[in-house]
Amino acid sequence: MAESLHIVCPHCDAVNRVANERLADRPVCGKCAQALFTGQPTDVSSARFDKHVGRNDIPVVVDFWAAWCGPCRAFAPVFERASAAHPDIVFGKIDTEAEQQLAAAAGISSIPTLMAFREGVLVFSQPGALPPAALEEVISAVRDLDMDEVHRRVAAKAAA
């Protein structure tokens, strides 16, 4: 494991390098001095998406949703509780009405859709609201991934 991780600030989008041994010390952004781990979902626009997904070395879990969607509204508290329980993971929310091009680029055809990324790689995607226990299983599975193996598989697939 690397000695430090890149973490994108949820406030100003600056990329911060944080030593592994300092992750539990409530690190703050070197640019804006605000907390890097908020325990709350971050609104992710198309302007912020690539940086948060591509530059974070920590897992990024994204909820594609819309205000008019009943299942989305039902899933929102589950997502927020998971964000509070796992402040060391980025939980992003993307409003598909406001971000239609981003939703289309992500292949969203049903909402809510949950996606998870590690080191810029999509490692989970599933439409539908998840119950709390299922969301916890996804979070654990994403945390436990062997990213060296994931990157090897991605490279092999690209080469084929």
VENPE-V441847 format. One record per helix or strand of 2 or more residues. SS is the DSSP state (H for helix, E for strand). FROM is the first residue (numbers start at 1). TO is the last residue. If there is no record, write none. Layout:
{{SS | FROM | TO} {SS | FROM | TO}}
//
This chain:
{{E | 4 | 8} {E | 15 | 19} {H | 20 | 25} {E | 42 | 43} {H | 46 | 55} {E | 60 | 65} {H | 70 | 85} {E | 90 | 95} {H | 100 | 105} {E | 113 | 118} {E | 121 | 127} {H | 132 | 143} {H | 147 | 159}}
//
